[in-house]
Amino acid sequence: MEVLKWLGLMRPNQWEPPTILDRLFLASPLSWAVSAAYSLLVKLRGRPFRAPGYPGRAIRVVCLSDTHDQTLPASEIPDGDLLIHCGDLTDSGTADDIQKQLDWLASLPHRYKVVISGNHDTYFDTSCRWSNDEKRVLDFKGIHYLENSGVQLEFKKAGGERRLNVYGSGWVPKCGPVHFAFQYDRSKNPWKDTIPEETDVLVTHTPPKHHLDLDLGCDYLLEEIWRVKPKLHVFGHVHWGHGREAVYFDECQRAYETFMFLAAAKQAEPRRAWTVCDVLLFPILAPIRWAGCGLWMDALKVVWHGVHNLLWKWIMAGPGSNNGGLMVNAAVMYGNTGKVRNRVSVVDL
């Protein structure tokens, strides 16, 4: 295995995207196929919601995360009404380093700015704050820092005022040393009934499970999102998950998430060693070896519900239907390269 990692044929750790070998030989070919099919079906449904239909009414939300002590030129950050940073402002999490990031964010022209902690932002978690920072006080300069809390923001737009209810939390499943902030054991659920139902924009550091997360997200957060169904959910943490994905909280999404959960459980089961016959007959044996009849039926449910919803949208509801939400992994750090290259995400609400 180590030789394959050294040759670049296998990913070195779970924070890197899986290679072809990882997907087809070491994981589940069926999981890869279902994920690709689900992504295609969701994209074919078009935009999950539409911004208000006349100029000046939409609220432009600019999203970024995981800057890790780095800053972007103002020219690379689009104008907007609300700027959100989803945590990991720094690497070491000292008060000085966080203050530099706050100073940079405060210098940007956006009317409102919202920040949460990431696991690297140690200062914000008093249980693991560095001893030198115990008496330090940050100057937020008008930035809204949310720690399991929310804020209602008012925007004067064409035709009157609009409001957004924003809720933020820096909790992350345990992923590192004890000085990482706001970690919780994956067996515990810190999310249950914590997010207000009126939340329009949810800001977390961790992704939910199965969405832009390299399978590193949180199951319990996903459950809570199903209860609240925010119009926009912004997060980071998993750099290679950067991107956006429409969500509809319907039968197709539920079938997909159920399939991915069962496939991961199947993959975790002990397997016998590969033989020469396994390699030679891979196209025939692989689906049987990894899936079995049960998972194939679950995979067909994803496709069935996805096609049904797609036909309903374009034949019955039409292209202007407006019943979905959007998840955005806003990490601007390009993978684990240490370089800020990913484009800043913009959403019109």
ABEGO torsion letter per residue (X at the ends): XAAAAAAGABBABAABBBBAAAAAAABBAAAAAAAAAAAAAAAAAEBABBBBABBGABBBBBBBBGAGGBBBBAAABBBBABBBBAEGABAAGBAAAAAAAAAAAAABABABBBBBBBAABAAABAAABBAAAAABBBBAGGBBBBBGBBBBBBBBBBGEBBBBBBBBBABBBBABBAABBGBBBAABBAABGABBAABABBBBABBBBGBGAGGABBAAAAAAAAAAGBABBBBBGBAAABEBBBBAGBAAAAAAAAAAAAAAAAAABBBBBBBAAAAAAAAAAAAAAAAEAAAAAAAAAAAAAAAAAAAAAAAAAEAABBABBBBBBABABBEAAGBBABBBBBBBX
